[in-house]
Amino acid sequence: MLLILLGSVFVYVYYLKEKKEQLDTIKRGFCPKCQQKSIELSDQRSGGCSGPKLLSFQCVECGYTNSFAVEHSDNCGTGGCR
């Protein structure tokens, strides 16, 4: 049972590492799959002033799509959210 738990944790950490590398590539403007400068923000959702922002990206060349939950900092304390 311990072996299954450790394996699951390892797989999850590897998954998060891959997602971070993909997001870093997208932030530089490139598609993680085809390495072309053809990645676009296709959807952006937020839960308001608190919580993560969900960003969806799509490549117009190869069709790669992925979503990322990223933290955002709005100026909610200064009346930024209404």
N, C-alpha and C positions, 0 to 999 in steps of 0.2 A: 504494500500500500504506500509506503514511504517513497518507493521508487517511482510510482505513478505520480505522486504529488510533486516530486522534484522534477520529473520530466515535464509535467504540465507548466510549472513555473519557468523552466528553461525555455520552452516553446513560446510562452507568452512574452518573456523578455526579448527573445529574438524577433517576434512579431512587432513589438514596439520599436525596436531598433530599426527594422526595415521601414516602418511607417515614418520615423523621424528622418531617415535618409531620403525617402521619397519627398517629404515636405521640404526639406532643405534644397533639393534639386528644383522643385517647383518654385520656391522663393527666388531662385536664381533665374527663373524664366524658361526652364527647359522641361520637357516631358521626361519622366523617369524611365519610360519604356522605349521610346524611339530616339531620345536625345535631341529632338528638334525644338526650336523656339516656337512651338505651336500650342502651348498650354493656355487655357482660358479659365477664368472663374465662371462657373456655370450657375452656381446658387450660393446664397449666403443667408444664413438664418441665425437668429439670436433669441435668447430667452429673456431679453430685457437688460436691465442694469447689471444683473449678477449672473454668473454661470458662464459656461463656454459658448463660443460662437462656432457654428457648424459651417465649414467652407467646403464646397464641392467643386472639383476641377475636372475639365475634360480636354483632351487633346483632339484638335481638329484633323490631324494627320493620321494617327493610328487608332483613335477611338478609346484610348485609355481614359478611365474615369475612376475617381477616388474621392472620398470625403474625409475631412479631418476636423476634429474638435480641438479648437485652440482657445486659450484664455484671452480675453480682451479687457481693456481697461477704459471704460467710458467715464466721463466726469459726472457720475451720479450724485456725488456729494455736493457738487456745485450747481445742481439743477440741469445737468446735461441731458438726462432722460426725462421725458414727459409723456 
